[in-house]
Amino acid sequence: MAGTTVPGTTPSGATLRVEPADGLIDVERRIRLQGLLPHERVTVRSSTVRGADVTWRSHAVFEADAQGTVDLGRDTPLPGGSYEGVSAMGLLWSQTPDTEGSRELFGRDVTRPLATRIEALREGAAEPLQAVLTQSLCAPGVQRQEVREDGLVGTLFLPAGPGPHPAVVVLNGSGGGINEPRAALYASHGYAALALGYFKAPGLPDYISNTPLEYFKTGLDWVRRTQRPLHGFVAISGQSRGGELVLLLATLFPQDVSAVLAYVPGALVHGGQAAADPAVGRNGPAWLYRGQPLVHVWQNNRTATWEPYDTGPLPRRNERAIRTALQDPEAVARARIPVEKIQAPVLLLSATDDGSWPSSLYTQMVADKLAEVKHPHDVQRHDYADAGHSILFPYVPTTQLVYLHPVSGRSSTTGGTPANNAHADAHSWAAARRFLAAAVDAHVGAASQEPGSPA
């Protein structure tokens, strides 16, 4: 349980401690060695079995201080390890997989904790010091329920304890599927969280092309009807294409959205791109509303071309192609998401070295428009210098920058560096939690002032 300590010892009395040894994945740990010789060098390494039974590893070498201690949150590792600079959780975010190309950080069962073995190797010692660091996505008592009704495909995570709870609907990006890890972590912090799939999930299309936006209205209605969230509070959280999507939904269904968390979003409507049905093509529509495709930036665009991606240098950056489309101001104006229609707080998270699309520019566009219209709700923008497209949550590996897109199979880079991506992961999640808590407080306060509300 959180707050416990798991020491490893040797006959010499040296110890390796992880505090807390067991906790939620977003809890920073203190990893310390004590009882070493003054200025002794020791190699600390980690290993975690992730995803489809692939082991991820890292290591760092430290020199003990004059008292024979090493503290990873205080000490700089010597050159040659998996990461540089002081980082209490550097052994976690700097891990790389034994199997090249592996990117799966979590197994199919997100209720099962991740166990990381930490070992400290001393010169001349027969056995390493050992400890185990356990990370959970689900706090004790969190419930997981599959949702297969009203045409919806998703997974609901409910916090421990009686409600009503505020709610969050979690939407994935162009990889499709159901984002159970993020929903589980939201539930662990007190939110009823529906991870809602919309393609590349059981019973759903394999591609993003021609996705009807009314499907998400059904999801919002289902959450309110079945979960009866606290004062009707339902936020929407999405990343990448899901970030574009949550901005769109908040403009189309403003009365149904209590807060918007847009991770590396688009400020414009885009076509199918890498997640498109080959029969429709990447220049075809992604979104339908009332049976009609939404105008997207590639349509009748005088400057757009995929050539900078298709023939560009490796690793390829989809962002280079997107920027060609932005050179046609009329096409941009036609495809702009009318965010001034949003009636809720908005959190914008982006990165300056986003390899997928220019999310930094996009969040600036959204923030500027909301400032221009004097948006009456909280607007926050966090733009992470030299980070890339994959902003997740804290203390997971950030090293796999080049990947094969799970739909198109084409190679791309998300951009950033492991260290800067790790910073974005940690800072953005703390910002998201603060933003949501403030949004709930504001919503409950406003609801209590409505006629007929309990005093």
C-alpha positions as CSV (number, residue, x, y, z in Angstrom):
1,M,0.0,0.0,0.0
2,A,1.0,3.6,-0.5
3,G,3.4,4.9,2.2
4,T,5.2,1.6,2.8
5,T,8.9,1.0,2.3
6,V,10.5,-2.1,0.7
7,P,14.2,-2.3,1.6
8,G,16.8,-4.6,0.1
9,T,19.8,-5.5,2.3
10,T,23.2,-7.2,2.1
11,P,25.3,-8.6,4.9
12,S,27.2,-5.3,5.0
13,G,24.1,-3.4,6.1
14,A,23.7,-1.4,3.0
15,T,20.0,-0.8,2.0
16,L,18.0,0.1,-1.1
17,R,14.7,1.8,-0.3
18,V,11.7,2.8,-2.4
19,E,9.3,5.2,-0.7
20,P,6.4,4.6,-1.2
21,A,7.0,1.2,-2.6
22,D,3.4,0.8,-3.7
23,G,1.1,3.6,-5.1
24,L,-0.6,5.1,-8.0
25,I,1.4,5.5,-11.2
26,D,1.4,9.3,-10.9
27,V,3.1,9.3,-7.4
28,E,6.7,10.2,-7.4
29,R,8.9,7.8,-5.4
30,R,12.1,8.3,-3.4
31,I,14.8,5.8,-4.3
32,R,17.7,5.8,-1.9
33,L,20.8,3.8,-1.0
34,Q,22.3,3.9,2.4
35,G,25.1,2.2,4.2
36,L,27.5,2.3,1.2
37,L,31.2,3.2,1.5
38,P,32.0,6.9,1.2
39,H,32.2,7.8,-2.5
40,E,31.6,4.3,-3.6
41,R,30.2,3.8,-7.1
42,V,27.1,1.8,-7.6
43,T,25.0,0.9,-10.7
44,V,21.3,1.1,-10.2
45,R,19.1,-0.6,-12.8
46,S,15.4,-1.2,-13.4
47,S,13.3,-3.7,-15.3
48,T,9.6,-3.8,-15.9
49,V,7.5,-6.2,-17.9
50,R,5.1,-4.1,-19.9
51,G,2.5,-4.6,-22.7
52,A,2.7,-8.0,-24.4
53,D,5.3,-9.4,-21.9
54,V,8.1,-7.2,-23.1
55,T,10.8,-6.2,-20.6
56,W,11.8,-2.6,-20.5
57,R,15.1,-1.6,-18.8
58,S,17.3,1.3,-17.7
59,H,20.4,1.9,-15.6
60,A,22.4,4.7,-14.0
61,V,25.7,4.9,-12.2
62,F,26.1,7.0,-9.1
63,E,28.8,7.9,-6.7
64,A,27.8,7.9,-3.0
65,D,28.4,11.0,-0.9
66,A,30.7,11.2,2.1
67,Q,28.1,9.5,4.3
68,G,27.7,6.6,1.9
69,T,24.2,7.5,0.6
70,V,22.7,7.9,-2.9
71,D,19.4,9.7,-3.4
72,L,18.1,9.6,-7.0
73,G,16.0,12.7,-6.3
74,R,19.2,14.6,-5.3
75,D,22.1,13.1,-7.1
76,T,23.2,13.5,-10.7
77,P,24.1,10.1,-12.4
78,L,27.6,9.7,-13.9
79,P,27.9,9.8,-17.7
80,G,26.9,6.7,-19.7
81,G,23.6,5.7,-18.1
82,S,20.1,5.8,-19.5
83,Y,19.4,9.4,-18.5
84,E,21.2,12.6,-17.5
85,G,20.6,15.1,-14.8
86,V,18.8,14.8,-11.5
87,S,15.5,13.0,-11.8
88,A,13.8,11.1,-9.0
89,M,12.0,8.9,-11.5
90,G,14.6,8.9,-14.3
91,L,14.9,5.1,-14.1
92,L,11.2,4.8,-15.1
93,W,10.9,7.3,-17.9
94,S,14.3,6.4,-19.5
95,Q,13.4,2.7,-19.9
96,T,13.8,1.1,-23.4
97,P,12.2,-2.2,-24.5
98,D,14.2,-5.4,-25.1
99,T,12.0,-5.9,-28.2
100,E,12.7,-3.2,-30.9
101,G,9.6,-1.2,-31.9
102,S,7.6,-2.1,-28.8
103,R,5.5,0.8,-27.5
104,E,2.8,-0.9,-25.3
105,L,3.3,0.5,-21.8
106,F,0.3,-1.3,-20.2
107,G,-1.1,-4.8,-20.5
108,R,-4.7,-5.6,-21.5
109,D,-5.8,-5.7,-17.8
110,V,-5.2,-2.1,-16.5
111,T,-6.4,-3.2,-13.0
112,R,-3.1,-5.2,-12.7
113,P,-0.3,-3.1,-11.3
114,L,3.1,-2.7,-12.9
115,A,6.0,-4.1,-10.9
116,T,9.4,-2.6,-11.5
117,R,12.4,-4.4,-10.0
118,I,15.2,-2.1,-8.9
119,E,18.6,-3.5,-8.3
120,A,21.8,-1.8,-7.1
121,L,25.1,-3.5,-8.0
122,R,28.2,-2.8,-5.9
123,E,31.6,-3.7,-7.0
124,G,32.7,-7.0,-5.4
125,A,29.3,-7.7,-3.9
126,A,28.0,-11.3,-4.4
127,E,24.4,-10.2,-4.7
128,P,22.7,-6.9,-5.7
129,L,20.5,-5.0,-3.4
130,Q,16.9,-5.3,-4.6
131,A,13.6,-3.6,-4.1
132,V,10.3,-3.5,-6.0
133,L,8.4,-0.4,-7.1
134,T,4.7,-1.0,-7.8
135,Q,2.6,1.4,-9.9
136,S,-1.1,1.2,-10.2
137,L,-3.6,2.8,-12.5
138,C,-6.5,1.8,-10.3
139,A,-6.8,2.9,-6.7
140,P,-8.2,0.4,-4.3
141,G,-12.0,0.1,-4.8
142,V,-12.1,1.4,-8.4
143,Q,-14.6,-0.6,-10.4
144,R,-14.2,-1.4,-14.1
145,Q,-17.3,-2.1,-16.3
146,E,-17.5,-2.7,-20.0
147,V,-20.1,-0.6,-21.8
148,R,-22.0,-2.1,-24.8
149,E,-25.3,-0.3,-24.9
150,D,-27.0,2.4,-26.9
151,G,-24.5,1.6,-29.7
152,L,-21.6,2.7,-27.5
153,V,-18.4,0.7,-27.1
154,G,-16.3,1.7,-24.1
155,T,-15.2,1.0,-20.6
156,L,-16.5,2.8,-17.5
157,F,-14.3,3.2,-14.4
158,L,-16.0,4.2,-11.1
159,P,-14.2,5.6,-8.0
160,A,-14.4,3.9,-4.7
161,G,-17.1,5.1,-2.4
162,P,-20.6,6.5,-2.9
163,G,-21.3,9.2,-5.5
164,P,-22.3,11.3,-7.0
165,H,-19.0,11.9,-8.7
166,P,-18.1,14.4,-11.4
167,A,-17.5,12.6,-14.8
168,V,-15.0,12.6,-17.6
169,V,-15.4,11.1,-21.1
170,V,-12.0,10.0,-22.5
171,L,-11.3,9.9,-26.2
172,N,-8.3,8.4,-28.0
173,G,-6.6,9.8,-31.1
174,S,-5.8,8.4,-34.5
175,G,-4.7,5.1,-33.1
176,G,-8.3,4.3,-32.1
177,G,-9.1,1.9,-29.5
178,I,-10.3,2.5,-25.9
179,N,-8.1,4.6,-23.6
180,E,-8.6,2.6,-20.4
181,P,-5.3,3.7,-18.7
182,R,-6.2,7.4,-18.6
183,A,-9.8,6.7,-17.6
184,A,-8.7,4.4,-14.8
185,L,-6.4,7.1,-13.5
186,Y,-9.2,9.7,-13.6
187,A,-11.3,7.3,-11.6
188,S,-8.5,6.8,-9.1
189,H,-8.8,10.6,-8.4
190,G,-12.5,10.7,-7.9
191,Y,-14.1,10.9,-11.4
192,A,-16.5,8.6,-13.1
193,A,-14.6,8.1,-16.3
194,L,-15.9,6.6,-19.5
195,A,-13.2,5.6,-22.0
196,L,-15.2,5.7,-25.2
197,G,-14.0,4.0,-28.3
198,Y,-15.1,5.3,-31.7
199,F,-13.1,3.2,-34.1
200,K,-10.6,0.3,-34.1
201,A,-12.4,-1.3,-31.1
202,P,-14.8,-4.3,-30.9
203,G,-17.9,-3.8,-33.0
204,L,-16.8,-0.4,-34.4
205,P,-15.2,0.5,-37.8
206,D,-11.5,0.0,-38.3
207,Y,-11.0,3.6,-39.5
208,I,-11.7,7.1,-38.4
209,S,-13.3,8.0,-41.8
210,N,-16.9,9.2,-41.7
211,T,-17.3,9.1,-37.9
212,P,-20.7,10.5,-37.0
213,L,-20.4,13.1,-34.2
214,E,-23.9,12.3,-32.9
215,Y,-22.3,9.1,-31.5
216,F,-20.5,11.2,-28.9
217,K,-23.7,13.1,-28.0
218,T,-25.1,9.6,-27.2
219,G,-22.1,9.0,-25.0
220,L,-22.6,12.2,-23.1
221,D,-26.3,11.5,-22.6
222,W,-25.6,8.0,-21.5
223,V,-23.1,9.2,-18.8
224,R,-25.6,11.7,-17.4
225,R,-28.5,9.3,-17.5
226,T,-26.8,6.3,-16.0
227,Q,-24.2,7.8,-13.7
228,R,-26.1,10.9,-12.5
229,P,-22.8,12.8,-12.1
230,L,-22.3,15.5,-9.5
231,H,-24.5,18.5,-10.5
232,G,-24.4,17.1,-14.1
233,F,-20.7,17.8,-14.5
234,V,-19.3,15.9,-17.5
235,A,-15.9,16.9,-18.9
236,I,-14.4,15.6,-22.1
237,S,-10.7,14.8,-22.4
238,G,-9.0,13.9,-25.7
239,Q,-5.5,13.6,-27.2
240,S,-4.4,14.3,-30.8
241,R,-7.3,13.6,-33.1
242,G,-9.2,13.2,-29.8
243,G,-8.1,16.7,-28.9
244,E,-9.5,18.1,-32.1
245,L,-12.6,16.1,-31.4
246,V,-13.2,17.4,-27.9
247,L,-13.0,21.0,-29.2
248,L,-15.4,20.1,-32.0
249,L,-17.9,18.5,-29.6
250,A,-17.8,21.4,-27.2
251,T,-18.8,23.7,-30.1
252,L,-21.6,21.4,-31.4
253,F,-23.0,20.4,-28.0
254,P,-22.0,23.3,-25.7
255,Q,-24.7,22.6,-23.1
256,D,-23.5,19.0,-22.7
257,V,-19.8,19.8,-22.0
258,S,-18.8,21.0,-18.5
259,A,-15.0,21.3,-19.2
260,V,-12.6,20.6,-22.1
261,L,-9.1,19.0,-21.8
262,A,-7.5,19.1,-25.2
263,Y,-4.1,17.3,-25.4
264,V,-2.0,18.2,-28.5
265,P,-5.2,19.2,-30.3
266,G,-5.9,20.5,-33.8
267,A,-7.5,23.9,-34.0
268,L,-8.9,23.0,-37.5
269,V,-11.0,20.1,-38.8
270,H,-8.8,17.6,-40.5
271,G,-9.4,14.7,-42.9
272,G,-8.8,11.1,-42.2
273,Q,-5.0,11.3,-42.5
274,A,-3.1,8.2,-41.3
275,A,-6.3,6.7,-39.7
276,A,-8.3,6.9,-42.9
277,D,-10.1,4.0,-44.6
278,P,-8.0,3.3,-47.7
279,A,-11.3,3.3,-49.7
280,V,-11.9,6.8,-48.6
281,G,-8.3,8.1,-48.6
282,R,-6.4,10.3,-46.3
283,N,-7.9,13.4,-48.0
284,G,-11.4,12.2,-47.3
285,P,-13.5,13.3,-44.3
286,A,-13.1,12.1,-40.7
287,W,-16.2,13.6,-39.2
288,L,-19.9,13.6,-40.2
289,Y,-22.6,15.7,-38.6
290,R,-26.2,15.3,-39.5
291,G,-25.1,13.0,-42.3
292,Q,-22.8,15.5,-43.9
293,P,-19.0,15.6,-43.8
294,L,-17.5,18.6,-42.0
295,V,-15.3,20.8,-44.2
296,H,-11.7,20.0,-43.5
297,V,-8.4,21.9,-44.2
298,W,-7.3,19.7,-47.1
299,Q,-10.4,20.4,-49.1
300,N,-9.9,22.8,-52.0
301,N,-6.6,23.7,-50.5
302,R,-4.3,25.5,-52.9
303,T,-1.0,24.7,-51.1
304,A,-1.6,21.4,-49.3
305,T,0.7,18.5,-50.2
306,W,1.8,15.3,-48.5
307,E,5.2,15.3,-50.2
308,P,7.1,16.7,-47.2
309,Y,6.0,13.6,-45.3
310,D,6.0,11.0,-48.1
311,T,9.5,11.9,-49.4
312,G,10.9,13.8,-46.4
313,P,14.0,12.7,-44.4
314,L,13.7,9.9,-41.8
315,P,12.3,9.9,-39.3
316,R,9.3,11.3,-41.2
317,R,7.3,14.1,-39.6
318,N,3.6,14.4,-40.5
319,E,3.8,18.0,-39.1
320,R,5.7,19.1,-42.2
321,A,2.9,18.1,-44.5
322,I,0.3,19.8,-42.3
323,R,2.2,23.0,-42.4
324,T,1.8,23.1,-46.2
325,A,-2.0,23.2,-45.8
326,L,-1.8,26.1,-43.4
327,Q,-0.3,28.3,-46.1
328,D,-3.8,28.6,-47.7
329,P,-5.5,31.1,-45.4
330,E,-8.9,30.6,-47.0
331,A,-8.8,26.9,-46.5
332,V,-7.7,27.4,-42.9
333,A,-10.6,29.8,-42.3
334,R,-13.1,27.4,-43.7
335,A,-11.8,24.5,-41.5
336,R,-11.3,26.5,-38.3
337,I,-13.2,25.0,-35.3
338,P,-15.5,27.8,-34.0
339,V,-14.2,27.6,-30.4
340,E,-16.0,30.8,-29.5
341,K,-19.1,28.6,-29.2
342,I,-17.7,26.7,-26.2
343,Q,-19.4,27.4,-22.9
344,A,-17.0,25.8,-20.5
345,P,-13.4,26.0,-19.1
346,V,-10.7,24.9,-21.6
347,L,-7.3,23.4,-20.9
348,L,-4.9,23.3,-23.9
349,L,-1.7,21.2,-23.8
350,S,0.8,21.2,-26.6
351,A,4.4,20.8,-27.5
352,T,6.9,22.9,-29.6
353,D,8.5,19.9,-31.3
354,D,5.3,18.0,-32.1
355,G,6.2,15.7,-35.0
356,S,2.5,14.8,-35.8
357,W,1.1,18.3,-36.3
358,P,1.9,21.8,-35.1
359,S,0.0,21.5,-31.8
360,S,1.8,24.5,-30.3
361,L,0.5,26.7,-33.1
362,Y,-2.9,25.2,-32.8
363,T,-3.3,25.8,-29.1
364,Q,-2.2,29.4,-29.6
365,M,-4.8,29.8,-32.3
366,V,-7.5,28.5,-29.9
367,A,-6.3,30.6,-26.9
368,D,-6.1,33.7,-29.1
369,K,-9.7,33.3,-30.3
370,L,-11.0,32.7,-26.8
371,A,-9.2,35.8,-25.6
372,E,-10.5,37.8,-28.5
373,V,-14.1,36.9,-27.6
374,K,-13.5,37.4,-23.9
375,H,-14.4,33.8,-23.1
376,P,-16.1,33.9,-19.7
377,H,-14.6,30.7,-18.3
378,D,-11.1,29.6,-17.3
379,V,-8.7,29.1,-20.2
380,Q,-5.3,27.6,-19.6
381,R,-2.5,26.8,-22.1
382,H,0.6,24.9,-21.3
383,D,3.1,24.6,-24.3
384,Y,6.0,22.4,-23.5
385,A,9.4,23.4,-25.0
386,D,11.1,20.7,-27.1
387,A,8.6,18.1,-26.1
388,G,6.7,16.0,-28.7
389,H,3.2,14.7,-29.5
390,S,3.0,11.9,-26.9
391,I,1.9,13.7,-23.7
392,L,0.6,11.1,-21.4
393,F,0.9,11.1,-17.6
394,P,3.8,10.8,-15.2
395,Y,6.5,8.2,-14.7
396,V,6.1,6.0,-17.8
397,P,8.8,5.5,-20.5
398,T,9.2,8.4,-23.0
399,T,12.0,7.0,-25.1
400,Q,10.1,5.5,-28.1
401,L,10.0,8.6,-30.4
402,V,9.7,6.7,-33.8
403,Y,6.8,4.4,-34.3
404,L,4.7,2.6,-36.9
405,H,1.2,4.2,-37.0
406,P,-1.2,1.6,-35.7
407,V,-3.7,2.1,-38.6
408,S,-1.6,3.1,-41.6
409,G,1.5,1.2,-40.6
410,R,3.7,4.1,-41.8
411,S,6.8,5.2,-39.8
412,S,6.7,8.6,-38.1
413,T,8.2,10.4,-35.2
414,T,6.2,12.0,-32.4
415,G,9.1,14.4,-31.8
416,G,10.6,15.7,-28.6
417,T,13.3,14.2,-26.4
418,P,12.8,11.6,-23.6
419,A,13.7,14.1,-20.8
420,N,11.5,16.9,-22.2
421,N,8.6,14.5,-22.8
422,A,8.9,13.2,-19.3
423,H,8.7,16.8,-18.0
424,A,5.6,17.4,-20.1
425,D,4.0,14.2,-18.8
426,A,4.5,15.2,-15.2
427,H,3.6,18.8,-15.5
428,S,0.6,18.4,-17.7
429,W,-1.0,15.8,-15.5
430,A,-0.7,18.0,-12.4
431,A,-2.1,20.9,-14.4
432,A,-5.0,18.7,-15.6
433,R,-5.9,17.6,-12.1
434,R,-5.8,21.2,-10.8
435,F,-7.9,22.4,-13.8
436,L,-10.5,19.7,-13.4
437,A,-10.8,20.4,-9.6
438,A,-11.3,24.1,-10.2
439,A,-13.8,23.4,-13.1
440,V,-15.9,21.1,-10.8
441,D,-15.8,23.7,-8.0
442,A,-17.0,26.5,-10.4
443,H,-19.7,24.2,-11.9
444,V,-21.0,23.2,-8.5
445,G,-20.9,26.8,-7.3
446,A,-22.9,28.0,-10.3
447,A,-25.4,25.1,-10.0
448,S,-26.0,25.9,-6.4
449,Q,-27.1,29.4,-7.3
450,E,-29.7,28.2,-9.8
451,P,-33.4,28.6,-8.7
452,G,-34.6,25.5,-7.0
453,S,-31.1,24.3,-6.0
454,P,-30.6,23.1,-2.4
455,A,-29.2,25.8,-0.1
